[in-house]
Amino acid sequence: MRPVDNTQLMRAANLDQLNAENDAVGTEAEITWEDFLRDYPQDAQNLRTGMWAIGLLKCWFSEALLQQGEGHIEHYRPKRRLAGDRHDGYRWRTFDWHNLRLAHSTVNFRRTDYLSKRKMGKGSYFPLRDPRSRATNAAEEINEEPVLLDPTLATDTYLITFDAASGAPRPRFRKEDNPWLHRRAVDSIDYYHLNEGTWNYKRADRMAAVQKLCEQLEDIAITQPRDQEAYDSKINEIVRYINSFAEFSTACLQVVRERGLLEHFALGL
């Protein structure tokens, strides 16, 4: 998971007007998300394309690459009745661009993982640290402490790391060191299905490739006189894995960081 700056979403579709219209009418007359998709197809397409571009052509949660037009417009706070809760959902957040994320179908759909045989995927779940703090209006949301990590918050994305051997996501903090942050990472990995087998294999392969490139870079860097052409070439090879647009770049960047090589890269990493 890599932080996504979603502030440009305010320009992607005319959502503020729809929010205002819903606020002005009763729940029976309000515009639903399905109405929006059906009656405002160009706005819906502009929104999806804008989210795809803002997310650097990837799922905001998994960093799996998406083709243009792919991905689900996901509501971080569910717009309808919550799974596992009697709450009717955050209907006031239906057209709030702050609440929208772009998700791969594997992240968004509830389905049985083919390896673990467990149900995974976000669906309409939105667990809280204290379920009694569940908001019934926008003003009350300040009292909530969401369990699920938010890809638009850099401090949230920091809470997941990756195992180099398996490529599987892991919590950064151990349960005994910080139970709350450990729980947030573990539950997010499950609800977002981040440890899907194919994704794990891809991460492991890419991390192994970066490990090898880093070793080669270290050898070149300490050789005197330095072969500048070879050094620059190796830097450019590694950047293909760790640049913002690269698939699963956070796992690859972790390898570079753990080897203490970030100083070699003049990038906004």
NUKE-932001 format. One record per residue (C-alpha): residue in three letters; x, y, z. Coordinates in steps of 0.1 Angstrom, whole numbers, padded with zeros to 4 digits, always signed. Layout:
<recs>
ALAXYZ...
</recs>
This chain:
<recs>
MET+0000+0000+0000ARG+0014+0033-0011PRO-0001+0067+0000VAL-0025+0082-0025ASP-0031+0120-0026ASN-0068+0122-0034THR-0072+0159-0032GLN-0076+0163-0070LEU-0108+0142-0069MET-0128+0173-0062ARG-0124+0181-0099ALA-0131+0147-0113ALA-0169+0147-0111ASN-0197+0170-0099LEU-0202+0152-0067ASP-0206+0182-0044GLN-0239+0191-0062LEU-0252+0156-0057ASN-0243+0157-0020ALA-0261+0190-0016GLU-0292+0176-0034ASN-0293+0146-0011ASP-0290+0168+0020ALA-0320+0188+0008VAL-0344+0159+0004GLY-0356+0130+0025THR-0340+0096+0023GLU-0368+0083+0000ALA-0361+0109-0026GLU-0324+0110-0024ILE-0301+0101-0054THR-0285+0067-0049TRP-0251+0056-0062GLU-0269+0034-0087ASP-0288+0064-0099PHE-0255+0082-0104LEU-0239+0054-0124ARG-0270+0052-0146ASP-0280+0088-0150TYR-0246+0105-0150PRO-0225+0080-0171GLN-0199+0106-0182ASP-0194+0119-0147ALA-0190+0083-0135GLN-0165+0076-0162ASN-0146+0108-0155LEU-0145+0099-0118ARG-0131+0064-0124THR-0105+0077-0149GLY-0095+0104-0124MET-0091+0079-0096TRP-0071+0056-0119ALA-0047+0084-0127ILE-0044+0097-0091GLY-0037+0061-0080LEU-0009+0059-0106LEU-0028+0033-0126LYS-0030+0009-0097CYS-0054-0003-0070TRP-0051+0021-0041PHE-0050-0008-0016SER-0030-0036-0032GLU-0009-0017-0058ALA-0019-0043-0084LEU-0020-0027-0119LEU-0054-0018-0134GLN-0063-0012-0170GLN-0081+0021-0176GLY-0117+0017-0168GLU-0110-0012-0144GLY-0114-0011-0107HIS-0143-0005-0083ILE-0151+0029-0070GLU-0151+0018-0033HIS-0166+0037-0004TYR-0142+0036+0026ARG-0171+0042+0049PRO-0198+0020+0033LYS-0228+0038+0018ARG-0253+0011+0027ARG-0261-0012+0056LEU-0229-0025+0072ALA-0221-0062+0072GLY-0220-0076+0108ASP-0237-0045+0122ARG-0272-0030+0124HIS-0260+0003+0112ASP-0277+0015+0080GLY-0245+0029+0065TYR-0229+0063+0060ARG-0254+0075+0034TRP-0242+0111+0039ARG-0209+0100+0025THR-0223+0085-0007PHE-0211+0113-0029ASP-0183+0127-0007TRP-0151+0125-0027HIS-0131+0122+0005ASN-0147+0088+0010LEU-0140+0073-0024ARG-0111+0048-0032LEU-0103+0028-0063ALA-0101-0009-0056HIS-0092-0041-0075SER-0122-0065-0075THR-0102-0089-0053VAL-0100-0062-0026ASN-0136-0051-0029PHE-0156-0084-0033ARG-0161-0109-0005ARG-0149-0142-0017THR-0133-0174-0005ASP-0095-0174-0009TYR-0084-0204-0029LEU-0055-0212-0006SER-0067-0204+0029LYS-0104-0212+0022ARG-0113-0181+0043LYS-0137-0154+0033MET-0118-0122+0024GLY-0125-0089+0008LYS-0139-0057+0022GLY-0175-0058+0010SER-0195-0036+0033TYR-0175-0041+0064PHE-0162-0012+0084PRO-0151-0023+0119LEU-0143+0002+0146ARG-0120-0001+0177ASP-0151+0007+0198PRO-0183-0003+0180ARG-0203+0019+0204SER-0187+0050+0188ARG-0204+0043+0154ALA-0215+0077+0139THR-0251+0084+0129ASN-0241+0117+0111ALA-0210+0134+0097ALA-0202+0153+0129GLU-0200+0121+0150GLU-0173+0105+0127ILE-0146+0123+0148ASN-0154+0098+0176GLU-0147+0068+0154GLU-0114+0049+0153PRO-0115+0028+0121VAL-0098-0005+0121LEU-0092-0006+0084LEU-0062+0012+0070ASP-0068+0041+0047PRO-0045+0044+0016THR-0050+0082+0016LEU-0032+0084+0050ALA+0006+0080+0048THR+0008+0070+0084ASP-0017+0041+0078THR+0002+0027+0048TYR+0034+0025+0069LEU+0018-0001+0091ILE+0022-0030+0066THR+0055-0046+0055PHE+0063-0076+0034ASP+0081-0109+0039ALA+0109-0111+0013ALA+0107-0149+0010SER+0070-0152+0005GLY+0059-0117-0006ALA+0032-0119+0020PRO+0021-0087+0038ARG+0029-0085+0075PRO+0021-0061+0103ARG+0049-0037+0111PHE+0043-0038+0148ARG+0041-0070+0169LYS+0011-0076+0190GLU+0030-0073+0222ASP+0046-0040+0212ASN+0014-0022+0200PRO-0018-0043+0200TRP-0039-0017+0183LEU-0016-0010+0153HIS-0009-0047+0150ARG-0047-0054+0149ARG-0052-0027+0123ALA-0026-0042+0100VAL-0037-0078+0104ASP-0074-0071+0099SER-0067-0048+0069ILE-0046-0076+0053ASP-0076-0099+0056TYR-0104-0075+0047TYR-0085-0061+0017HIS-0073-0096+0007LEU-0038-0083+0004ASN-0023-0118+0008GLU-0039-0132-0023GLY-0016-0159-0035THR-0008-0146-0070TRP+0000-0111-0055ASN+0023-0128-0029TYR+0042-0146-0057LYS+0046-0114-0077ARG+0059-0095-0047ALA+0084-0122-0038ASP+0097-0124-0074ARG+0101-0086-0076MET+0117-0083-0042ALA+0142-0110-0051ALA+0150-0092-0083VAL+0156-0060-0064GLN+0177-0078-0039LYS+0200-0090-0066LEU+0202-0056-0082CYS+0210-0040-0049GLU+0239-0064-0044GLN+0253-0055-0078LEU+0249-0018-0070GLU+0268-0022-0038ASP+0297-0039-0056ILE+0298-0012-0082ALA+0295+0016-0056ILE+0325+0005-0035THR+0348-0002-0065GLN+0374+0025-0071PRO+0375+0041-0095ARG+0337+0038-0099ASP+0324+0027-0132GLN+0299+0055-0136GLU+0281+0041-0166ALA+0276+0007-0148TYR+0265+0026-0117ASP+0239+0047-0135SER+0226+0017-0154LYS+0220-0002-0122ILE+0203+0027-0106ASN+0179+0029-0135GLU+0172-0008-0134ILE+0162-0006-0097VAL+0141+0025-0103ARG+0119+0005-0127TYR+0108-0015-0096ILE+0105+0013-0071ASN+0091+0042-0090SER+0056+0053-0080PHE+0039+0037-0111ALA+0055+0003-0106GLU+0034-0026-0095PHE+0040-0036-0059SER+0066-0008-0056THR+0063-0005-0018ALA+0076-0041-0013CYS+0105-0034-0036LEU+0112+0000-0020GLN+0113-0019+0013VAL+0143-0040+0000VAL+0162-0008-0010ARG+0155+0008+0024GLU+0165-0022+0044ARG+0198-0024+0026GLY+0205+0012+0034LEU+0207+0023-0002LEU+0181+0051-0004GLU+0208+0077-0005HIS+0217+0065-0040PHE+0182+0075-0054ALA+0174+0112-0060LEU+0137+0105-0061GLY+0107+0115-0040LEU+0103+0081-0024
</recs>
